[in-house]
Amino acid sequence: MVKVAVMLAQGFEEIEALTVVDVLRRANITCDMVGFEEQVTGSHAIQVSADRVFDGDLSDYDMIVLPGGLPGSAHLRDNQPLIQELQKFHKLS
């Protein structure tokens, strides 16, 4: 079964993250909102509860979605454990 992680960092673009989650879940594709914290606030002040907190391991996932938004995309870029997981993911594909 396909499993997708949508990464949520403080300041993420809500429409880019939540639309993906909505479409995948409607298609019965397992999709977790993975935050750097339990509660994550988007760039338009919408608070979202993450399904799980990022622990440095995304090996259970087949796809990783990185929503834009500022400063969310900068927080994703600057998180070295996430970058390491993305590099591992890229080598496997």
Buried (B, 14 or more C-beta within 10 A) or exposed (E): EEBBBBBBBBBBBBBBBBEBBEEBEEEEBBBBBBBBEEEBBBBEEEEBEBBEEBEEEBEEBBBBBBBBBEBBBEBBEEBEEBEEBBEEBEEEE
